[in-house]
Structures are given as structure tokens and as C-alpha cells.
Amino acid sequence: MFDGYRKSLKHPEAEELFDLGFYRPLAWLFVRAVHRTPVTPNQVTMLSLAASLAAAYCFAFGGLSLLWAGAAWYAVANILDCADGQLARVQGSGTPNGRLVDGIADYVGTAAIFLGIGIGFSGLGMNLWPETVVAGLSSVFHAMIFDHRQNSFIAARRGDGDFHRREMEKHLGGGITVPDGAGTNGARADEVGPDGPGTLRGNTPSAGLVSRLYVGYIRIQHHLMDWFLPAPVGDGQAAALRPEDGTMIRLWSFLGPTTNRSALIAFALIGRVDLFLWAVIVPGNLWLAAVWYLQRRLDGRPANPVPGNPS
């Protein structure tokens, strides 16, 4: 059972500590109960979104007792958010469609939570909309950065090369240009869309739309991260073999969505959601600036040569 749990993780070194210590073990119990049933990862994602919406409602229209209920619902939402990916890995049913649905559900749930917080404070006669908007946008940016760093770290550790280029080459035909000249001239025949080179993969219009949305998200994330944290010059896989990279992904993980949700749950339990907003705005963004600075300094250093390769 433990071995199955370990295999259900993305990569323990890149997981958030709250996930490893609490949410994913509980999610694994859920996965063990449903993995042989017709339940799909996308259905679990929808359950997670529903729990987030329930939490948002509690934050918007409740007193202290409903804040506790909102905290409980948000914990359930995070457990299920962990479970959908674990279920996909156990079933071998992971798809770009699932990744897209999971990402959309996360962003919709986050937007609903912060909307609920703003409405809740307004109902108490407190105008905290500016702080709510800034904290919400900061949370989304933090989550996007961690998603980028985590996927890039895991891809490099597995020897898959650049995550964003690999994902776009899997879903684009030979005639579409991807960022930084990562073309698809070497794409296999089954990677070309149904209408020939230059079209998105997918055997149906709906599948093509899913691929288009997914690639659009990858493009946005790539360009945003390229502006905020340019990749180091040289081979990305070699750079990922530096001993410091394990430390850096752990530092980045404290900006992840689970850490953010856990902080909101903790502050909701003591009835001080206002402190959560300021915790995201001030310590959260200061942490972002500090880790960004350390990453830039690390990326400015030459990478250690890959063992077995000429330096």
C-alpha cells in the first residue's frame, strides 16, 4: 500500500510539505476506495470544485461557525484536488484534457474563494476589496510560478527536457511555431492534427478545442515565466542536476496552492481571515522576492557537468 502511495505522487522532492504530510495521505485513502470503480479523475476534480464553492459560500455569508465550516470544506477541496491527479496516475488515465480541467477548476475555485471573502467583509461593513483583490491576484501568480517550477523540475529530473516545449510539441503539428524556436519539425505522424501539419492534435473538434486551450495556457505560462524568471543559458537538464535545485524547489513550494489554502484554513479557524489577506500580500510576496533573487543568482552560475558527459 505504501509503495502504491509513493508511485501516486508526482515527485516527493517537488511536493508541498502540507501535501506530503497531510492532504495526499488522506487523498490516497480515497483513491484506494474508488480506483476500481467507474469514478474518473475529472469527476473528482468537479467534486473538488464543488467543495471550493461550498467554502466560498461559507466565507461570504457566515459568522464564525460558518467560517469553521468553510475551512472544513476547503480542506476537503484540497484533498480531492490531490486525489484527482493520484487517481489518474494509478489508473493510467491522465490526459491533457484532465490537466486543463484541473487547472480551470483550481482558478475558478480560487476566484470564488476570494470573491466570497470580499462579500463576507462587505456584509460586516468592512471594505477590504482592495486587499482581497491584491491577495487574490498574488495567490494566482504564486500558484502559476510554482506550477511552472514544479513541472520543469520534474521533467528535468526524469530527463524529459524542457517541460513547456515538450508539452507543445505533443499537441501541435509541424507547422506551428512555439516559443523560443522550439519547432515541431521532428513531430511523429501521430502528433500531427487530423487536418495535416499546422493543426492541433485530436480526432474530434472538441478534442482539438481542448488541445488549443491547453496549449494557450502553456504559452501564457511560458511567456510570463520567461519575463519573470528567464531560463538559464545552457542545457536545462544539466542545470537541473545541480545539488542546489532540490533546495530551490522546496523553497518555491511554500508559494504553492496547498500552502496558501492551509494558511486560509488556519486563519479561518481563528476567525481572522483579514490576517490571511495580509499574510499573502506581505510575507508571501516578500518570500517570492527572496526566492526569485536566490534563483536568479543560482541560474547565473555555471551548471555542474552531467555525470558521464564531457564538460
KOLMAR-79352 format. One record per residue (C-alpha): residue in three letters; y, z, x. Coordinates in nm, 4 decimals, always signed. Example, Ala and Ser with C-alpha at 12.3 -4.5 7.8 and 13.67 -1.06 7.14 Angstrom:
2
<r ala,<-0.4500,+0.7800,+1.2300>>,
<r ser,<-0.1060,+0.7140,+1.3670>>,
# end
This chain:
311
<r met,<+0.0000,+0.0000,+0.0000>>,
<r phe,<+0.2382,+0.0837,+0.2840>>,
<r asp,<+0.1568,-0.2436,+0.4577>>,
<r gly,<+0.2337,-0.4319,+0.1375>>,
<r tyr,<+0.5634,-0.2454,+0.1067>>,
<r arg,<+0.6575,-0.3330,+0.4636>>,
<r lys,<+0.5836,-0.7013,+0.4012>>,
<r ser,<+0.8004,-0.6951,+0.0889>>,
<r leu,<+1.1103,-0.6143,+0.2954>>,
<r lys,<+1.3411,-0.8823,+0.4294>>,
<r his,<+1.3584,-0.7315,+0.7762>>,
<r pro,<+1.3679,-0.3499,+0.8189>>,
<r glu,<+1.6137,-0.3706,+1.1072>>,
<r ala,<+1.8620,-0.5527,+0.8833>>,
<r glu,<+1.8154,-0.3476,+0.5670>>,
<r glu,<+2.0729,-0.0970,+0.4472>>,
<r leu,<+1.9722,+0.2634,+0.5133>>,
<r phe,<+2.0095,+0.3648,+0.1483>>,
<r asp,<+1.7736,+0.0807,+0.0566>>,
<r leu,<+1.5126,+0.1787,+0.3134>>,
<r gly,<+1.5271,+0.5475,+0.2319>>,
<r phe,<+1.5565,+0.5423,-0.1470>>,
<r tyr,<+1.6017,+0.2272,-0.3529>>,
<r arg,<+1.3378,-0.0039,-0.2057>>,
<r pro,<+1.0543,+0.2517,-0.2164>>,
<r leu,<+1.1266,+0.3024,-0.5872>>,
<r ala,<+1.1577,-0.0727,-0.6354>>,
<r trp,<+0.8202,-0.1173,-0.4659>>,
<r leu,<+0.6554,+0.1103,-0.7225>>,
<r phe,<+0.8000,-0.1123,-0.9951>>,
<r val,<+0.6828,-0.4260,-0.8138>>,
<r arg,<+0.3320,-0.2839,-0.7769>>,
<r ala,<+0.3229,-0.2298,-1.1521>>,
<r val,<+0.4360,-0.5788,-1.2544>>,
<r his,<+0.3443,-0.8211,-0.9754>>,
<r arg,<+0.0239,-0.9365,-1.1502>>,
<r thr,<+0.1958,-0.9790,-1.4864>>,
<r pro,<+0.3989,-1.2791,-1.6111>>,
<r val,<+0.7218,-1.0966,-1.5144>>,
<r thr,<+0.9315,-1.3203,-1.2871>>,
<r pro,<+1.1924,-1.2282,-1.0249>>,
<r asn,<+1.4655,-1.3942,-1.2327>>,
<r gln,<+1.3737,-1.1756,-1.5298>>,
<r val,<+1.4036,-0.8684,-1.3081>>,
<r thr,<+1.7439,-0.9971,-1.1939>>,
<r met,<+1.8557,-1.0184,-1.5566>>,
<r leu,<+1.7362,-0.6613,-1.6151>>,
<r ser,<+1.9417,-0.5539,-1.3135>>,
<r leu,<+2.2474,-0.7290,-1.4554>>,
<r ala,<+2.1916,-0.5628,-1.7933>>,
<r ala,<+2.1794,-0.2212,-1.6235>>,
<r ser,<+2.5043,-0.3008,-1.4392>>,
<r leu,<+2.6715,-0.3959,-1.7679>>,
<r ala,<+2.5497,-0.0706,-1.9234>>,
<r ala,<+2.7005,+0.1195,-1.6297>>,
<r ala,<+3.0277,-0.0710,-1.6688>>,
<r tyr,<+3.0410,+0.0247,-2.0375>>,
<r cys,<+2.9920,+0.3902,-1.9494>>,
<r phe,<+3.2694,+0.3790,-1.6896>>,
<r ala,<+3.5027,+0.2108,-1.9389>>,
<r phe,<+3.4584,+0.4277,-2.2461>>,
<r gly,<+3.3118,+0.7585,-2.1412>>,
<r gly,<+3.4095,+1.1048,-2.0357>>,
<r leu,<+3.2336,+1.2974,-1.7601>>,
<r ser,<+2.8949,+1.2883,-1.9348>>,
<r leu,<+2.9104,+0.9091,-1.9635>>,
<r leu,<+3.0177,+0.8856,-1.6001>>,
<r trp,<+2.6865,+1.0507,-1.5180>>,
<r ala,<+2.5101,+0.8020,-1.7429>>,
<r gly,<+2.6980,+0.5183,-1.5701>>,
<r ala,<+2.5869,+0.6491,-1.2321>>,
<r ala,<+2.2254,+0.6566,-1.3525>>,
<r trp,<+2.2443,+0.3045,-1.4933>>,
<r tyr,<+2.3985,+0.1772,-1.1699>>,
<r ala,<+2.1171,+0.3347,-0.9686>>,
<r val,<+1.8656,+0.1587,-1.1955>>,
<r ala,<+2.0564,-0.1672,-1.1469>>,
<r asn,<+2.0317,-0.1335,-0.7689>>,
<r ile,<+1.6606,-0.0501,-0.7803>>,
<r leu,<+1.5970,-0.3621,-0.9878>>,
<r asp,<+1.8240,-0.5659,-0.7593>>,
<r cys,<+1.5958,-0.4654,-0.4730>>,
<r ala,<+1.2847,-0.5297,-0.6805>>,
<r asp,<+1.3579,-0.8944,-0.7665>>,
<r gly,<+1.3507,-1.0021,-0.4022>>,
<r gln,<+1.0489,-0.7868,-0.3236>>,
<r leu,<+0.8648,-0.9312,-0.6223>>,
<r ala,<+0.9497,-1.2847,-0.5100>>,
<r arg,<+0.8136,-1.2144,-0.1623>>,
<r val,<+0.4943,-1.0543,-0.2973>>,
<r gln,<+0.4329,-1.3383,-0.5445>>,
<r gly,<+0.5488,-1.6079,-0.3026>>,
<r ser,<+0.7754,-1.7268,-0.5811>>,
<r gly,<+1.1127,-1.7188,-0.4062>>,
<r thr,<+1.3329,-2.0247,-0.4698>>,
<r pro,<+1.6948,-2.1277,-0.4084>>,
<r asn,<+1.7324,-2.1029,-0.7850>>,
<r gly,<+1.6347,-1.7372,-0.7631>>,
<r arg,<+1.8767,-1.6727,-0.4784>>,
<r leu,<+2.1551,-1.8366,-0.6780>>,
<r val,<+2.0742,-1.6399,-0.9955>>,
<r asp,<+2.0572,-1.3175,-0.7952>>,
<r gly,<+2.3922,-1.3877,-0.6290>>,
<r ile,<+2.5648,-1.4753,-0.9565>>,
<r ala,<+2.4225,-1.1661,-1.1252>>,
<r asp,<+2.5471,-0.9470,-0.8399>>,
<r tyr,<+2.9003,-1.0846,-0.8592>>,
<r val,<+2.9117,-1.0691,-1.2400>>,
<r gly,<+2.7818,-0.7116,-1.2322>>,
<r thr,<+3.0366,-0.6112,-0.9682>>,
<r ala,<+3.3217,-0.7684,-1.1654>>,
<r ala,<+3.2075,-0.5863,-1.4802>>,
<r ile,<+3.1908,-0.2530,-1.2974>>,
<r phe,<+3.5452,-0.2760,-1.1635>>,
<r leu,<+3.6724,-0.4045,-1.4980>>,
<r gly,<+3.5091,-0.1042,-1.6615>>,
<r ile,<+3.6682,+0.1313,-1.4086>>,
<r gly,<+4.0133,-0.0160,-1.4744>>,
<r ile,<+3.9692,+0.0090,-1.8523>>,
<r gly,<+3.8454,+0.3656,-1.8183>>,
<r phe,<+4.1533,+0.4763,-1.6269>>,
<r ser,<+4.3800,+0.2917,-1.8707>>,
<r gly,<+4.2182,+0.4843,-2.1559>>,
<r leu,<+4.3145,+0.8049,-1.9766>>,
<r gly,<+4.6752,+0.6858,-1.9481>>,
<r met,<+4.6436,+0.6108,-1.5758>>,
<r asn,<+4.7453,+0.2710,-1.4388>>,
<r leu,<+4.5083,+0.2239,-1.1477>>,
<r trp,<+4.4701,-0.1504,-1.1939>>,
<r pro,<+4.6254,-0.2368,-0.8524>>,
<r glu,<+4.3857,-0.0038,-0.6712>>,
<r thr,<+4.0949,-0.1277,-0.8851>>,
<r val,<+4.1671,-0.4947,-0.8093>>,
<r val,<+4.2105,-0.4350,-0.4351>>,
<r ala,<+3.8934,-0.2250,-0.4179>>,
<r gly,<+3.7006,-0.4845,-0.6194>>,
<r leu,<+3.8095,-0.7751,-0.4006>>,
<r ser,<+3.7373,-0.5700,-0.0888>>,
<r ser,<+3.3881,-0.4887,-0.2170>>,
<r val,<+3.3138,-0.8560,-0.2839>>,
<r phe,<+3.4402,-0.9550,+0.0613>>,
<r his,<+3.2367,-0.6804,+0.2279>>,
<r ala,<+2.9224,-0.7890,+0.0425>>,
<r met,<+2.9731,-1.1550,+0.1341>>,
<r ile,<+3.0213,-1.0693,+0.5007>>,
<r phe,<+2.7110,-0.8517,+0.5109>>,
<r asp,<+2.5076,-1.1194,+0.3314>>,
<r his,<+2.6193,-1.3700,+0.5953>>,
<r arg,<+2.5460,-1.1394,+0.8893>>,
<r gln,<+2.2105,-1.0262,+0.7468>>,
<r asn,<+2.0805,-1.3766,+0.6725>>,
<r ser,<+2.1985,-1.5086,+1.0082>>,
<r phe,<+2.0379,-1.2158,+1.1903>>,
<r ile,<+1.7051,-1.2550,+1.0112>>,
<r ala,<+1.6997,-1.6331,+1.0611>>,
<r ala,<+1.7666,-1.5947,+1.4324>>,
<r arg,<+1.5069,-1.3208,+1.4728>>,
<r arg,<+1.2496,-1.5489,+1.3096>>,
<r gly,<+1.3521,-1.8408,+1.5276>>,
<r asp,<+1.4807,-2.0427,+1.2309>>,
<r gly,<+1.8132,-2.1324,+1.3931>>,
<r asp,<+2.1431,-2.1298,+1.2069>>,
<r phe,<+2.0869,-2.0000,+0.8532>>,
<r his,<+2.3611,-2.1993,+0.6796>>,
<r arg,<+2.2721,-2.5312,+0.8419>>,
<r arg,<+1.9038,-2.4801,+0.7679>>,
<r glu,<+1.9715,-2.3983,+0.4028>>,
<r met,<+2.1929,-2.7027,+0.3519>>,
<r glu,<+1.9528,-2.9333,+0.5324>>,
<r lys,<+1.6788,-2.8131,+0.2961>>,
<r his,<+1.8831,-2.9059,-0.0090>>,
<r leu,<+2.0830,-3.2095,+0.0981>>,
<r gly,<+1.9742,-3.5670,+0.1587>>,
<r gly,<+2.0558,-3.7721,+0.4620>>,
<r gly,<+2.3982,-3.8949,+0.3549>>,
<r ile,<+2.5913,-3.5727,+0.3057>>,
<r thr,<+2.7904,-3.4152,+0.5859>>,
<r val,<+2.7510,-3.0416,+0.6301>>,
<r pro,<+2.9940,-2.8167,+0.8209>>,
<r asp,<+3.0284,-2.8484,+1.1968>>,
<r gly,<+2.8455,-3.1796,+1.2023>>,
<r ala,<+2.5120,-3.0284,+1.1048>>,
<r gly,<+2.3910,-3.3544,+0.9600>>,
<r thr,<+2.0610,-3.4242,+0.7904>>,
<r asn,<+1.9616,-3.7413,+0.9696>>,
<r gly,<+1.6268,-3.5884,+1.0526>>,
<r ala,<+1.5518,-3.4790,+0.6973>>,
<r arg,<+1.1975,-3.5333,+0.5794>>,
<r ala,<+1.1284,-3.7634,+0.2873>>,
<r asp,<+1.0661,-3.4696,+0.0558>>,
<r glu,<+1.4073,-3.3262,+0.1442>>,
<r val,<+1.5931,-3.6291,+0.0079>>,
<r gly,<+1.7128,-3.6254,-0.3514>>,
<r pro,<+1.5443,-3.8323,-0.6231>>,
<r asp,<+1.8133,-4.0997,-0.6022>>,
<r gly,<+1.7825,-4.1527,-0.2297>>,
<r pro,<+1.9824,-4.0377,+0.0743>>,
<r gly,<+2.3022,-3.8566,-0.0025>>,
<r thr,<+2.1709,-3.6899,-0.3180>>,
<r leu,<+2.0669,-3.3345,-0.3799>>,
<r arg,<+1.7041,-3.2350,-0.3958>>,
<r gly,<+1.5480,-3.1613,-0.7337>>,
<r asn,<+1.3220,-3.3527,-0.9698>>,
<r thr,<+1.5416,-3.2887,-1.2757>>,
<r pro,<+1.9157,-3.2890,-1.3469>>,
<r ser,<+1.9066,-2.9117,-1.3924>>,
<r ala,<+1.7336,-2.8670,-1.0561>>,
<r gly,<+1.9974,-3.0859,-0.8949>>,
<r leu,<+2.2718,-2.8764,-1.0535>>,
<r val,<+2.1135,-2.5574,-0.9215>>,
<r ser,<+2.0963,-2.7055,-0.5728>>,
<r arg,<+2.4574,-2.8214,-0.5979>>,
<r leu,<+2.5772,-2.4750,-0.6991>>,
<r tyr,<+2.3701,-2.3122,-0.4269>>,
<r val,<+2.4959,-2.5468,-0.1574>>,
<r gly,<+2.8506,-2.4955,-0.2851>>,
<r tyr,<+2.8151,-2.1217,-0.2386>>,
<r ile,<+2.6691,-2.1696,+0.1092>>,
<r arg,<+2.9611,-2.3981,+0.2008>>,
<r ile,<+3.2195,-2.1455,+0.0815>>,
<r gln,<+3.0488,-1.8626,+0.2646>>,
<r his,<+3.0177,-2.0727,+0.5796>>,
<r his,<+3.3855,-2.1729,+0.5850>>,
<r leu,<+3.5034,-1.8215,+0.5010>>,
<r met,<+3.2929,-1.6665,+0.7739>>,
<r asp,<+3.3897,-1.9397,+1.0192>>,
<r trp,<+3.7522,-1.8421,+0.9611>>,
<r phe,<+3.6951,-1.4666,+0.9648>>,
<r leu,<+3.4282,-1.4389,+1.2336>>,
<r pro,<+3.3711,-1.7631,+1.4274>>,
<r ala,<+3.0231,-1.8027,+1.5716>>,
<r pro,<+2.9909,-1.7506,+1.9471>>,
<r val,<+2.9847,-2.0584,+2.1645>>,
<r gly,<+2.6335,-2.1459,+2.2729>>,
<r asp,<+2.2882,-2.1225,+2.1238>>,
<r gly,<+2.2857,-1.8862,+1.8259>>,
<r gln,<+1.9209,-1.7990,+1.8733>>,
<r ala,<+1.9795,-1.6936,+2.2323>>,
<r ala,<+2.2765,-1.4807,+2.1293>>,
<r ala,<+2.0650,-1.3044,+1.8681>>,
<r leu,<+1.8259,-1.1869,+2.1380>>,
<r arg,<+2.0873,-0.9536,+2.2830>>,
<r pro,<+1.9880,-0.5862,+2.2538>>,
<r glu,<+2.3271,-0.5071,+2.1011>>,
<r asp,<+2.2599,-0.7254,+1.7973>>,
<r gly,<+2.0316,-0.4644,+1.6430>>,
<r thr,<+2.3112,-0.2098,+1.6679>>,
<r met,<+2.5660,-0.4518,+1.5257>>,
<r ile,<+2.3629,-0.5418,+1.2172>>,
<r arg,<+2.3196,-0.1707,+1.1499>>,
<r leu,<+2.6978,-0.1234,+1.1685>>,
<r trp,<+2.7530,-0.4227,+0.9389>>,
<r ser,<+2.5016,-0.2805,+0.6923>>,
<r phe,<+2.7397,+0.0008,+0.5957>>,
<r leu,<+2.9513,-0.2680,+0.4275>>,
<r gly,<+2.6559,-0.3824,+0.2165>>,
<r pro,<+2.6475,-0.3683,-0.1629>>,
<r thr,<+2.3970,-0.0842,-0.1785>>,
<r thr,<+2.6206,+0.1426,+0.0293>>,
<r asn,<+2.9121,+0.0505,-0.1976>>,
<r arg,<+2.7105,+0.1237,-0.5126>>,
<r ser,<+2.5794,+0.4505,-0.3737>>,
<r ala,<+2.9339,+0.5649,-0.2981>>,
<r leu,<+3.0404,+0.4855,-0.6557>>,
<r ile,<+2.7380,+0.6714,-0.7927>>,
<r ala,<+2.8224,+0.9789,-0.5810>>,
<r phe,<+3.1894,+0.9841,-0.6822>>,
<r ala,<+3.0996,+0.9244,-1.0485>>,
<r leu,<+2.8693,+1.2267,-1.0447>>,
<r ile,<+3.1627,+1.4487,-0.9417>>,
<r gly,<+3.3994,+1.2759,-1.1835>>,
<r arg,<+3.6275,+1.1265,-0.9158>>,
<r val,<+3.5945,+0.7508,-0.9417>>,
<r asp,<+3.9570,+0.7274,-0.8238>>,
<r leu,<+3.8445,+0.8576,-0.4851>>,
<r phe,<+3.5829,+0.5830,-0.4726>>,
<r leu,<+3.8563,+0.3197,-0.5034>>,
<r trp,<+4.0481,+0.4688,-0.2136>>,
<r ala,<+3.7281,+0.5075,-0.0102>>,
<r val,<+3.6697,+0.1321,-0.0377>>,
<r ile,<+4.0320,+0.0406,+0.0317>>,
<r val,<+4.0991,+0.2677,+0.3301>>,
<r pro,<+3.7823,+0.3819,+0.5145>>,
<r gly,<+3.5894,+0.0742,+0.4005>>,
<r asn,<+3.8417,-0.1747,+0.5328>>,
<r leu,<+3.9029,+0.0284,+0.8483>>,
<r trp,<+3.5271,+0.0154,+0.9110>>,
<r leu,<+3.5372,-0.3598,+0.8529>>,
<r ala,<+3.8181,-0.3998,+1.1079>>,
<r ala,<+3.6378,-0.1849,+1.3656>>,
<r val,<+3.3042,-0.3677,+1.3335>>,
<r trp,<+3.4828,-0.7039,+1.3332>>,
<r tyr,<+3.6517,-0.6087,+1.6624>>,
<r leu,<+3.3237,-0.4973,+1.8194>>,
<r gln,<+3.1504,-0.8164,+1.7046>>,
<r arg,<+3.4250,-1.0366,+1.8472>>,
<r arg,<+3.4036,-0.8565,+2.1797>>,
<r leu,<+3.0261,-0.8937,+2.1849>>,
<r asp,<+3.0414,-1.2620,+2.0936>>,
<r gly,<+3.2876,-1.3184,+2.3743>>,
<r arg,<+3.0291,-1.2091,+2.6295>>,
<r pro,<+2.7647,-1.4466,+2.7632>>,
<r ala,<+2.4287,-1.4082,+2.5926>>,
<r asn,<+2.1223,-1.2965,+2.7833>>,
<r pro,<+1.8916,-1.5893,+2.8542>>,
<r val,<+1.5953,-1.6310,+2.6234>>,
<r pro,<+1.2841,-1.4908,+2.7952>>,
<r gly,<+1.0780,-1.7732,+2.9348>>,
<r asn,<+1.3635,-2.0263,+2.9203>>,
<r pro,<+1.5746,-2.1331,+3.2161>>,
<r ser,<+1.9149,-1.9575,+3.2214>>,
# end
